[in-house]
Every structure is written in C-alpha cells, then in structure tokens.
Amino acid sequence: LKHIEKVSVLLHCISAESVSIIADYNTVRSELSKFSEKLLNKPEIILLTKSDLIGPYKLNVAISEFKLKSKDVLPISIYDYGSIAELKAKLL
C-alpha cells in the first residue's frame, strides 16, 4: 500500500450488487487505517460498480446510504459511457 500514499484522491470500487455496501466500504476503510491513519483523511470517491446490473430503486437506495454519510458517490458501469465521462471530469 505504500504507493497509495502518493495519490491525491482515493477511489473505492464497491459492487452495486453487494448485499451490504456500507460494510464493504467500512472494511476497506479499516484496512487503510491499519496501514496509515493519514489515508483516512484523503479525499475519496466511492464508485458503485456494475450499476447496470441492478434496478434504479436499489441503486438510488445505495447512493442514498453513502450520501447520508456525506460521501461522494458515483454509480459507474463499463456499459454507461456517461458515467465514465463523469468520473473523468471529477478526476481532472
């Protein structure tokens, strides 16, 4: 994980199909904190991957869960070029 300290933004890829997306996110954050507490202070974007595989209602619920935690979340799919363009725009 040494290389991760050099990045300015952390991207967390969490499957939108997950049964517990918040638990998945918390697992990643826990692993990061074990390596370096500084990582927890970096800006982050949560990418809900495979967003094309779930219905709009479930996707909106997942997005809302992260928004309640004041997290920047972006549903993304390799089949949705608009979502990829939005990610590029956020990173540039």
C-alpha positions, -999 to 999 in steps of 0.1 A, spaced: 0 0 0 30 23 0 21 37 -34 -14 48 -22 1 75 0 12 94 -32 -23 98 -47 -44 128 -41 -78 110 -43 -88 75 -32 -113 56 -54 -132 29 -37 -147 4 -61 -177 -13 -44 -201 -35 -64 -236 -22 -65 -247 -58 -63 -233 -62 -28 -256 -72 -1 -240 -47 23 -223 -19 5 -217 1 37 -200 -29 54 -178 -33 23 -168 3 24 -161 1 62 -139 -30 56 -118 -10 30 -115 19 54 -105 -4 82 -77 -19 61 -65 15 51 -64 27 87 -42 -3 97 -17 8 71 -18 46 78 -42 68 96 -33 96 71 -51 77 43 -84 82 61 -80 120 56 -76 118 18 -105 129 -4 -123 99 -17 -149 89 -43 -170 58 -39 -176 41 -72 -206 18 -73 -195 -5 -100 -218 -27 -120 -246 -2 -116 -261 -15 -148 -269 -49 -131 -293 -36 -105 -326 -17 -108 -329 20 -104 -346 17 -70 -318 -4 -54 -292 19 -70 -309 50 -55 -310 33 -21 -273 25 -23 -265 61 -33 -286 75 -5 -268 53 21 -235 70 11 -250 104 8 -262 101 44 -226 97 54 -217 128 33 -197 107 9 -191 115 -28 -206 85 -47 -208 78 -84 -226 48 -100 -205 35 -128 -207 9 -155 -184 0 -184 -216 0 -205 -226 35 -195 -201 59 -212 -217 88 -195 -208 75 -161 -172 70 -172 -171 106 -186 -185 119 -153 -157 101 -134 -131 116 -157 -145 150 -152 -143 146 -114 -107 135 -116 -95 163 -139 
